[in-house]
Amino acid sequence: MTRATPKAIDKVKTCSTMAEVRAGVNALDDILVPLLVERSGYMTQAATVKNDESLVRDEARIQTIIDRVRPMAEAQGGNADLIERLYRAMMECYIAYEHDELARLRAEGLQPRGEPA
């Protein structure tokens, strides 16, 4: 017999005080922050691989991510509209970060695409 994996929403504990709510949020932040830092590392990698300011924003990729996370949110018992808004905001932050990283890498000597080293 296969046991169904519980949905994320089902893992939320019933709280009777704000201290309990905050403890739950803090525990999730302890998990989320390292993952967000790791994700930012991939934005640095993207800046290096793309090496072109015009390639940083990729509307098709943004839509692909949204199309991927909305059903994931629903499957976990979440609000797909909320998750989409969060992801769009997060991606805007990471796009700005990728631009910053590309500028930093260029300042450190990364040659623009198509220019001799």
Secondary structure in CASP SS format (residue, H / E / C, confidence):
PFRMAT SS
TARGET T0000
AUTHOR 0000-0000-0000
METHOD secondary structure of the structure
MODEL  1
M C 1.00
T C 1.00
R C 1.00
A C 1.00
T C 1.00
P C 1.00
K C 1.00
A H 1.00
I H 1.00
D H 1.00
K H 1.00
V C 1.00
K C 1.00
T C 1.00
C C 1.00
S C 1.00
T C 1.00
M H 1.00
A H 1.00
E H 1.00
V H 1.00
R H 1.00
A H 1.00
G H 1.00
V H 1.00
N H 1.00
A H 1.00
L H 1.00
D H 1.00
D H 1.00
I H 1.00
L H 1.00
V H 1.00
P H 1.00
L H 1.00
L H 1.00
V H 1.00
E H 1.00
R H 1.00
S H 1.00
G H 1.00
Y H 1.00
M H 1.00
T H 1.00
Q H 1.00
A H 1.00
A H 1.00
T H 1.00
V H 1.00
K H 1.00
N C 1.00
D C 1.00
E H 1.00
S H 1.00
L H 1.00
V H 1.00
R C 1.00
D C 1.00
E H 1.00
A H 1.00
R H 1.00
I H 1.00
Q H 1.00
T H 1.00
I H 1.00
I H 1.00
D H 1.00
R H 1.00
V H 1.00
R H 1.00
P H 1.00
M H 1.00
A H 1.00
E H 1.00
A H 1.00
Q C 1.00
G C 1.00
G C 1.00
N C 1.00
A H 1.00
D H 1.00
L H 1.00
I H 1.00
E H 1.00
R H 1.00
L H 1.00
Y H 1.00
R H 1.00
A H 1.00
M H 1.00
M H 1.00
E H 1.00
C H 1.00
Y H 1.00
I H 1.00
A H 1.00
Y H 1.00
E H 1.00
H H 1.00
D H 1.00
E H 1.00
L H 1.00
A H 1.00
R H 1.00
L H 1.00
R H 1.00
A H 1.00
E C 1.00
G C 1.00
L C 1.00
Q C 1.00
P C 1.00
R C 1.00
G C 1.00
E C 1.00
P C 1.00
A C 1.00
END
